[in-house]
Amino acid sequence: MADIFDAYALADAWDEMFERPGEVRTAYEPVLAALQPIEPSELRFRADQMARAFTDRGVTYAFAGEERPWPLDLVPRILDGLEWDLIQRGVSQRVRALEAYLADAYGPCCAFEDGVVPWRLLLGSPHFHRAAHGVEPPGGVRIHVAGIDLVRDEAGDFRVLEDNVRVPSGVSYVIENRRAMTRVFPSLFAEQHVLPVDGYTQRLLAALRAAAPSGVKDPRVVVLTPGPNNAAYFEHALLARLMGVQLVEGHDLVCRSNRVWMRTTRGEVPVHVVYRRLDDDFLDPLHFRPDSVIGCPGIMGAAMAGNVTLANAVGNGIADDKLLYTYVPDLIRYYLSEEPILPNVESFRPDEPGQLEAVLDQIDQLVIKPVDGAGGQGIVIGPKSDKETLERTRKAVTADPRGFIAQRPVALSTSPTLAGERMAPRHIDLRPFAVNDGDDIWVLPGGLTRVALQEGNLIVNSSQGGGSKDTWVLAEGPAESPAPLATGTPLTVAPRLLGPDGTPTVVQEGAQQQ
């Protein structure tokens, strides 16, 4: 019988499963024991079956101009209790500091007056919106949902790679990955005592309801989506269904007298909290891009008047600007009087005197990132780039030092990943998701582990051909059974006509169902 791990060779990085060749880490012993007896062809068959099931359920993503089934690797990523305790404390601390920064930046600006952060960082950010200045959100919460990207370096230490506090995505794949893995390896979950992930939507709904404007006793929450053509539409629809709230598009809402209403077949009903899944620029054509046809005219005015809560808040982009990322350890010390629990990756700011020359001198040894980049776009990994790419990057950084940061390359940790019919090391990262209800910051046990499916690739984003792994957080004892999920409304595109309570009564011909 073939052993799929026989030819597994450790890469020049921290390996999640193996301490050294042939020596497995304790947490992974049951997984290795379960996988070793399976023939490579059988494992490949199971992976292909899972991909077909994802396609049937609509769990897909766009890559190279086509819809593909979400790539889930069969080897989970496992974190023990001590590792997870560190991660959740570090993520919570990071979110608290970024909340304080947003309140300060759109309020008294103390950190700028005190010289902790330079004024040019705020005023030069394309995501600084004056419309958000002075707006005090209910409970002081602007970051209702955060996704903090982590990597494990060569020494096995976790480091923050970037912060996502605008419209972080990917949690639907965490939920779907777990559902798929419990079908493929059901016995392992009983043996391993893995903490559940399907309580996320209950936590999210509770946080959104807590964010309703003052005085609203029974707030109505909706999920605002750009529509079925959006790459993350599956997530929008899934979260709406599991929370039991309505999925709407911009034209399903109307603003009048600084209040937001949802159109239904029997008239309009008030909306109090909008979990919006579209960027600031497209949210309200009266305040931002006038050519936007996917937003809702007047919704920003309603938010400024305190009659509706937008989650996440408008203007949060100043907090996940990659240049601000380099200041977050100082902000933690300034606002919280604490030392950072999770360190940054060593970074350089080309816009500071003397640093531009230093970055240009060693550009072939650094990772260059646009401060406003997303999905891995625009990243240049110096040691892996040709001379033409480096020269083009050199000119871009020289022309716009504020537009880039530079980082020390980190050999992201690797994990065994099915490549054809064998296991091979592939680089991974981790995006834990945090939900802030104003009283507590709860971190979903696990998060989204993304994996670079190409050998040696360090960019894990799905838009760049990456995949994912189910992330297991081990409990000390038997895991508690999760509370039952809300059944919610059918998973459909929001119809043009809605019932009086916001639930679908008519689905137009041709509406997509998943």
Disulfide bonds with the S-S distance in Angstrom:
none
